């Protein structure tokens, strides 16, 4: 079974869009079996609301969440779920290019105001896997093979820093599964990791990432952390033309946002088109970003968040060689999204009959699908 967990350190930067991109890709590859999209995004249940709009098929089924975890001493600890005791799982569909329905499932907490306890994340995955056959039978869909989780959490909320935390992944029903954690980067997270005086947050993030890379996916030998760089995360404030230090590309991207125009960041598009190389570890990626940050420098006259694009473009130079493409390689777990698609800016606030089918027509999806 494949698990895709979408995380970030900030809201509103495209986690739901990434979930829809992954879903659209899975539905185009029907031989992989059925997909479940699990919306754990708290009160902002965007993905489930979008996907189920006018497309509920039959009656839903439910999954009861476990409330206990077993320690190495085989004792049981009761963990309150704070209201998210049940996951509702509903059959729905999207139309393919031939207007034929592709069925899949969408899950969300029965109590939309309840918060899922991330301590029990491994138990949640194991419970869903244990119920997968029943879910598919009751919903009359092919066997579940992929689960996409739209989570309103940082990966540090879901995974620990020591080996004991990963016992449930390495010895239990999940040990043969592939787990990918899609982390959407923002400048704030980068700054926390590279500032001269590292705070506790930076230490926890690095230790957790190292543990994830050490203990997850040992049987499948696949990289667990996927690093996503999206145009939506690159501009966080209104640039001031009077300061004179603003990068031209940032200005173009910001103008595209406020003028409702599409914009493609050519340098990131070049990175999308590079041949695929070996993966990169979390700490190696942070080191490359830190070196790029030093080259760009600290521009105190600008909003520092606007430097993020400059930093990314500087980092791309270490992978891309336009004069000799054979020397270029994109790490397989670095996912650049080069296209800002203005039509999708407020898509979570709109009622769409088939958001997945619509998404397949956009350049951002076509580029993303090639990366996979």
C-alpha positions as CSV (number, residue, x, y, z in Angstrom):
1,X,0.0,0.0,0.0
2,X,1.2,3.5,-0.8
3,X,0.7,6.4,1.7
4,X,1.1,10.0,0.7
5,X,1.1,12.4,3.7
6,X,1.0,16.1,2.8
7,X,2.4,18.5,5.4
8,X,3.8,22.0,5.9
9,X,4.7,24.5,8.6
10,X,2.1,27.0,7.3
11,X,-1.5,27.0,6.0
12,X,-2.8,28.3,2.8
13,X,0.1,27.4,0.5
14,X,-1.4,24.6,-1.5
15,X,-1.6,21.3,0.5
16,X,-5.1,20.7,-0.8
17,X,-4.0,21.4,-4.4
18,X,-1.2,19.0,-4.0
19,X,-3.6,16.3,-2.7
20,X,-5.8,16.9,-5.8
21,X,-2.7,16.7,-8.1
22,X,-1.8,13.3,-6.6
23,X,-5.3,12.1,-6.9
24,X,-5.6,13.1,-10.5
25,X,-2.4,11.3,-11.3
26,X,-3.6,8.1,-9.5
27,X,-6.9,8.1,-11.3
28,X,-5.1,8.3,-14.7
29,X,-3.2,5.1,-13.6
30,X,-6.2,2.9,-12.9
31,X,-4.1,-0.3,-12.8
32,X,-2.8,0.8,-9.4
33,X,-6.2,0.1,-7.8
34,X,-8.4,2.5,-5.8
35,X,-7.4,5.7,-3.9
36,X,-8.6,7.0,-0.6
37,X,-8.2,10.7,0.0
38,X,-8.3,11.3,3.8
39,X,-9.0,14.9,4.9
40,X,-7.4,15.6,8.3
41,X,-7.3,19.3,7.7
42,X,-9.4,20.2,10.8
43,X,-12.2,22.6,10.3
44,X,-10.9,23.6,6.9
45,X,-12.1,20.4,5.2
46,X,-11.3,21.7,1.7
47,X,-10.4,18.5,-0.1
48,X,-13.4,16.5,1.1
49,X,-15.8,19.4,0.4
50,X,-14.4,19.9,-3.1
51,X,-14.3,16.2,-4.0
52,X,-17.7,15.3,-2.7
53,X,-19.6,18.2,-4.1
54,X,-22.7,16.7,-5.9
55,X,-20.8,13.4,-6.3
56,X,-21.7,11.2,-3.3
57,X,-22.4,7.7,-4.5
58,X,-24.4,5.3,-2.2
59,X,-24.1,5.2,1.6
60,X,-20.9,5.9,3.4
61,X,-19.0,3.5,5.6
62,X,-17.1,4.3,8.8
63,X,-13.8,3.4,10.4
64,X,-13.5,3.4,14.2
65,X,-10.3,5.0,15.4
66,X,-8.3,3.2,18.1
67,X,-7.7,5.0,21.3
68,X,-4.7,3.1,22.7
69,X,-1.1,2.5,21.9
70,X,1.2,-0.3,23.2
71,X,4.6,0.5,24.6
72,X,7.6,-1.7,24.4
73,X,6.7,-3.0,27.9
74,X,3.4,-4.2,26.4
75,X,1.4,-1.9,28.5
76,X,-1.6,0.0,27.0
77,X,-1.9,3.8,27.2
78,X,-5.3,5.4,26.7
79,X,-5.2,8.4,24.3
80,X,-8.3,10.6,24.1
81,X,-9.2,11.4,20.5
82,X,-10.7,14.8,21.3
83,X,-13.8,14.2,19.2
84,X,-12.4,12.5,16.1
85,X,-13.5,9.0,17.0
86,X,-14.8,8.0,13.6
87,X,-13.7,8.6,10.0
88,X,-16.6,8.7,7.4
89,X,-15.6,7.2,4.1
90,X,-17.7,8.0,1.1
91,X,-17.6,6.7,-2.5
92,X,-17.3,9.3,-5.2
93,X,-16.0,9.6,-8.7
94,X,-14.3,11.8,-11.4
95,X,-14.9,11.6,-15.1
96,X,-11.9,10.5,-17.3
97,X,-11.1,11.8,-20.8
98,X,-13.7,9.5,-22.2
99,X,-16.3,10.8,-19.8
100,X,-16.3,7.5,-17.9
101,X,-16.4,7.5,-14.1
102,X,-13.3,6.7,-12.1
103,X,-14.4,5.7,-8.6
104,X,-12.5,6.3,-5.5
105,X,-13.1,7.2,-1.8
106,X,-12.9,10.3,0.4
107,X,-12.6,10.2,4.2
108,X,-13.1,12.8,6.8
109,X,-13.7,12.9,10.6
110,X,-17.3,12.5,11.6
111,X,-17.0,15.4,14.0
112,X,-15.5,18.3,11.8
113,X,-14.6,20.2,15.0
114,X,-12.7,17.4,16.5
115,X,-8.9,17.3,16.2
116,X,-7.2,14.1,15.3
117,X,-4.5,13.2,17.9
118,X,-1.2,12.9,15.9
119,X,0.3,10.6,18.6
120,X,-1.9,7.9,17.1
121,X,-0.9,8.5,13.5
122,X,0.7,5.0,13.0
123,X,-2.5,3.5,14.6
124,X,-4.6,5.4,12.1
125,X,-2.7,4.1,9.1
126,X,-2.7,0.5,10.5
127,X,-6.5,0.7,11.2
128,X,-7.2,1.9,7.7
129,X,-5.1,-0.8,6.2
130,X,-6.8,-3.5,8.3
131,X,-10.2,-2.2,7.2
132,X,-9.2,-1.7,3.5
133,X,-10.8,-4.9,2.2
134,X,-14.1,-4.1,4.0
135,X,-14.1,-0.5,2.9
136,X,-13.6,-1.5,-0.7
137,X,-16.3,-4.2,-0.5
138,X,-18.9,-2.0,1.2
139,X,-18.3,0.9,-1.2
140,X,-18.0,-1.4,-4.3
141,X,-14.7,-0.1,-5.5
142,X,-11.5,-1.9,-6.5
143,X,-9.0,-2.8,-3.6
144,X,-7.5,0.3,-1.9
145,X,-3.8,0.7,-3.0
146,X,-3.1,4.4,-2.3
147,X,-4.1,6.7,0.5
148,X,-3.5,10.5,0.2
149,X,-3.7,12.3,3.5
150,X,-4.3,16.1,3.5
151,X,-3.0,16.9,7.0
152,X,-3.0,20.2,8.8
153,X,0.2,19.3,10.5
154,X,4.0,19.6,10.3
155,X,5.7,16.2,9.9
156,X,7.1,16.7,13.4
157,X,3.6,16.5,14.7
158,X,3.1,13.1,13.1
159,X,6.5,11.4,13.5
160,X,9.0,11.1,16.4
161,X,12.8,11.4,16.8
162,X,13.7,8.0,18.2
163,X,13.7,4.4,16.9
164,X,10.9,3.3,19.3
165,X,8.4,5.6,17.6
166,X,8.9,3.7,14.3
167,X,8.3,0.2,15.6
168,X,4.7,0.4,14.3
169,X,6.0,1.1,10.8
170,X,8.9,-1.4,10.7
171,X,7.4,-4.5,12.4
172,X,3.7,-4.2,12.1
173,X,1.2,-4.3,9.2
174,X,2.8,-1.2,7.6
175,X,6.3,-2.6,7.3
176,X,6.0,-3.5,3.6
177,X,4.2,-0.2,2.7
178,X,5.6,2.8,1.0
179,X,5.2,6.0,3.0
180,X,6.0,9.4,1.4
181,X,5.8,12.6,3.3
182,X,5.3,15.6,1.0
183,X,6.7,18.7,2.8
184,X,5.7,22.1,1.3
185,X,8.5,24.6,2.0
186,X,8.0,28.2,3.1
187,X,10.6,30.8,3.9
188,X,9.7,30.9,7.6
189,X,10.7,27.2,7.9
190,X,13.9,27.8,6.0
191,X,14.9,30.8,8.2
192,X,14.3,28.8,11.3
193,X,16.7,26.1,10.1
194,X,19.5,28.3,8.9
195,X,19.6,31.2,11.3
196,X,23.0,31.4,13.1
197,X,21.5,30.6,16.5
198,X,19.5,27.5,16.1
199,X,16.4,27.3,18.3
200,X,14.6,24.3,19.6
201,X,12.3,24.1,16.6
202,X,15.2,23.8,14.2
203,X,16.8,21.0,16.3
204,X,13.5,19.1,16.5
205,X,12.9,19.4,12.7
206,X,16.3,18.1,11.8
207,X,16.3,15.3,14.3
208,X,12.8,14.2,13.2
209,X,13.7,14.4,9.5
210,X,16.8,12.3,10.2
211,X,14.8,9.7,12.0
212,X,12.2,9.5,9.3
213,X,14.9,8.9,6.7
214,X,16.6,6.3,8.9
215,X,13.6,4.2,9.8
216,X,10.8,4.6,7.3
217,X,10.5,2.6,4.0
218,X,13.4,0.3,5.0
219,X,11.8,-2.7,3.1
220,X,10.9,-0.7,0.0
221,X,14.2,1.3,-0.2
222,X,12.3,4.5,-1.2
223,X,12.9,8.0,0.0
224,X,10.3,9.1,2.5
225,X,10.6,12.9,2.4
226,X,9.4,14.7,-0.8
227,X,10.3,18.4,-0.9
228,X,7.8,20.6,-2.7
229,X,8.4,24.2,-3.8
230,X,5.3,26.0,-4.9
231,X,4.9,29.5,-6.3
232,X,2.1,30.2,-3.8
233,X,4.6,29.9,-1.0
234,X,7.1,32.2,-2.6
235,X,5.2,35.5,-2.2
236,X,3.9,36.3,1.2
237,X,3.7,40.1,1.2
238,X,3.1,43.1,-1.1
239,X,6.5,44.1,-2.6
240,X,7.4,47.8,-2.4
241,X,8.7,49.1,-5.8
242,X,10.4,52.0,-4.0
243,X,12.9,49.9,-2.3
244,X,14.6,49.1,-5.6
245,X,16.1,45.8,-4.5
246,X,13.2,43.6,-5.4
247,X,13.9,40.7,-7.7
248,X,12.3,41.1,-11.1
249,X,10.9,37.6,-11.1
250,X,9.2,38.2,-7.7
251,X,7.6,41.3,-9.1
252,X,6.3,39.4,-12.1
253,X,4.9,36.7,-10.0
254,X,3.3,39.1,-7.6
255,X,1.8,41.0,-10.5
256,X,0.4,37.8,-11.9
257,X,-1.4,37.1,-8.6
258,X,-3.0,40.5,-8.3
259,X,-3.8,40.8,-12.0
260,X,-5.3,37.2,-12.3
261,X,-2.7,36.0,-14.8
262,X,-0.8,32.8,-15.2
263,X,2.9,32.9,-14.7
264,X,5.6,30.3,-15.2
265,X,8.9,30.6,-13.3
266,X,11.3,29.6,-16.1
267,X,14.1,28.6,-13.8
268,X,11.9,26.2,-11.8
269,X,10.4,25.0,-15.1
270,X,14.0,24.2,-16.2
271,X,14.4,22.2,-12.9
272,X,11.2,20.3,-13.7
273,X,12.7,19.3,-17.1
274,X,16.0,18.0,-15.8
275,X,16.8,14.4,-15.8
276,X,16.1,12.6,-12.6
277,X,19.1,12.0,-10.3
278,X,19.5,10.4,-6.9
279,X,17.6,11.6,-3.9
280,X,18.8,14.2,-1.4
281,X,18.6,14.0,2.3
282,X,16.9,16.6,4.4
283,X,20.1,18.0,5.9
284,X,21.8,18.0,2.5
285,X,19.0,20.1,1.1
286,X,19.1,22.5,4.0
287,X,22.8,22.9,3.5
288,X,22.3,23.8,-0.2
289,X,19.6,26.2,0.7
290,X,21.8,27.7,3.4
291,X,24.7,28.2,0.9
292,X,22.2,29.8,-1.6
293,X,21.0,32.1,1.2
294,X,24.5,33.3,1.9
295,X,25.1,34.0,-1.8
296,X,21.8,36.0,-2.0
297,X,22.7,37.8,1.2
298,X,20.5,39.5,3.7
299,X,18.6,42.4,2.2
300,X,17.2,44.2,5.2
301,X,15.4,46.7,3.0
302,X,13.2,44.0,1.5
303,X,10.6,41.7,3.1
304,X,12.9,38.7,3.8
305,X,10.2,36.3,2.8
306,X,10.5,37.7,-0.8
307,X,14.1,36.3,-0.9
308,X,12.8,32.8,-1.0
309,X,12.5,32.7,-4.7
310,X,16.0,34.2,-5.1
311,X,17.3,31.5,-2.8
312,X,15.6,28.7,-4.7
313,X,16.9,30.0,-8.1
314,X,20.4,30.2,-6.7
315,X,20.1,26.6,-5.4
316,X,18.9,25.5,-8.8
317,X,22.2,26.5,-10.3
318,X,23.9,23.7,-8.4
319,X,21.7,21.2,-10.2
320,X,21.1,22.8,-13.6
321,X,23.6,23.2,-16.4
322,X,21.8,24.8,-19.4
323,X,24.9,24.5,-21.6
324,X,25.4,20.8,-20.9
325,X,22.2,19.1,-19.9
326,X,24.0,15.8,-19.4
327,X,25.6,17.3,-16.3
328,X,22.2,18.3,-14.8
329,X,20.1,16.2,-12.5
330,X,17.0,17.0,-10.3
331,X,17.0,15.0,-7.1
332,X,14.1,12.6,-7.4
333,X,12.5,13.8,-4.2
334,X,12.6,17.5,-5.0
335,X,9.3,18.5,-6.7
336,X,9.2,22.1,-8.2
337,X,5.8,23.5,-9.1
338,X,6.8,26.2,-11.6
339,X,3.3,27.4,-12.7
340,X,1.1,29.8,-10.9
341,X,-2.3,29.1,-12.2
342,X,-4.5,32.1,-11.4
343,X,-7.7,30.1,-12.1
344,X,-6.9,28.0,-9.0
345,X,-6.3,30.9,-6.7
346,X,-9.7,30.7,-4.9
347,X,-10.7,27.2,-6.0
348,X,-11.3,26.0,-2.5
349,X,-14.0,28.7,-2.1
350,X,-15.9,27.7,-5.3
351,X,-18.3,25.0,-6.0
352,X,-17.0,22.7,-8.7
353,X,-18.7,19.7,-10.1
354,X,-15.5,17.8,-10.9
355,X,-12.4,19.6,-9.7
356,X,-10.1,16.7,-10.6
357,X,-11.3,16.5,-14.2
358,X,-10.8,20.3,-14.5
359,X,-7.4,20.1,-12.9
360,X,-6.1,17.7,-15.6
361,X,-6.5,20.4,-18.2
362,X,-4.1,22.8,-16.5
363,X,-0.4,23.1,-17.2
364,X,0.5,22.7,-13.5
365,X,-0.9,19.2,-13.5
366,X,0.7,18.2,-16.8
367,X,4.1,19.4,-15.4
368,X,3.5,17.7,-12.1
369,X,2.5,14.4,-13.6
370,X,5.7,14.2,-15.7
371,X,7.7,14.5,-12.4
372,X,6.1,11.3,-11.1
